[in-house]
Amino acid sequence: MATGRRKASTARVNLKEGNGKITVNGKLLDEYFVTAGQRIQALQPLLSTEMHKKFDLLIRAEGGGLTGQAGAIKMAIARALTQFDIELRPEMKKAGFLRRDDRMKERKKSGQPGARKRVQFSKR
């Protein structure tokens, strides 16, 4: 079992030996992530180590949107694989799967309509 985070999303992964069945919040992976890019991002650690047919994954993803959840799942899977086989750690580190992406949404500033958007400047 391992946890991953990205933006406002958190994912917990239970990894057990099996035949490649992946369930996210009670749905199959293809039903949960509608775009192929999100599915590929979430499964990158499994695909890079060619272990996508060796494990069954039970995933619980919370918070944020689907893209953030896909990033959180990627990190959680990488952590779970390194717990399963410590020799995979250098490969996971080199690929950047174990590093948390700490970019967050910028806060809205007071007196302005958004984080970067400004009220139009008037010289006179």
N, C-alpha and C positions, 0 to 999 in steps of 0.2 A: 504494500500500500504506500502511496506517495501523494504529495500535494503540490500543485503548481498554481502560480498567480500571473495575471496579465491585466493591466488597466484595473477595472473594478471587478474582474472575474476571478473565481476560485474554482479549481477542479481537483477532485480526489479520484485516484485511480486504484482499483484493485486488480492486480495482475495475477493470473493463474494459468498454468499450462493447459493448453487445449488446442483448438483447430482454427482459431482466427475470428471468433465471433466477438463483435465490438458493440456494446450497448451504452448509449448516452442518455441519462435520465429516463430510462425505460423504453427508449426507442432505438432502433438500429441506426448506425452511424449515417447511412445514406438518407434516412428519413429525417434525421435531426439537422444535419448540415446540408443545405440545399445547393450550395455551390461546390464545384470540384476543388477550387482553391482552398476553401476552408477544410475540406476533408484531407487534402494532401498536407496542409500545414499541420493539422492535428496529428497525423500519422508519420511525420518525417522521421522521428527517432526509430520507429519500427521498420520503416522502409530502408533507411540507411544501414541498419544492422541486419537486414533481411530476416527479421524475426516475426513478420506480420502473420504468418501462418502457424506459429508455435504457441501463441498465447491467446487466451480469452480475456477481454478487458471489460470490467464493469465500472463505468465512469459516472460521477455525479458532478455536474457543472452548475455553478450558481453565479448570479450577478452579471452585470454588463451586457454586451451584445454577443452575437455569434462569433465575430472575429476575435474578440477578447477571450472568449471561452475556448476557441480553437488554439490560441497561443498558450493559455493556461493548461490545456490538455497536453500540448506538446511538451511542456516543461515537466508535468507530472509523469508522463510516460517515460521520459528520459531518466528522471530520478528513480522510478520504479525499476527500470532495466538495470541501472547501476547498482541498486540494492540486490537484484537477482544475480548479477555477474559483475564483480568489481573490475574485471579486465576491460569492460566496455567504457569505463569512465574516461580514459584519455581521448577516445574517439568522440564521445559525447561532448567533452569540453572543447575539443578542436572545432566541432561543428557549431558550437555556441548554444546547445540545447539546455545546458545547465545554468546559464546566466539569465537572471531575471531582467526583462525589458522594463525599466522603471519609468518610461514615458507615460505621463498622465495628462488628463484634460486640464488645460490652463483655466484658472478661475476667472470669472467675470469681475471687472473692475467697477467700483462704484462711480456713478455719474456718467457711465458710458453704456452703450447698448450691448456690448459683448466683451470677450477677452481681448481682442485686438481691434475690433471695430471702434471707430471714434465718431463723435458728433462733428459735422462739417464745420471747418474753421471759417470764421467770418472776420475779415480785416476791419470792416466798418460797420 
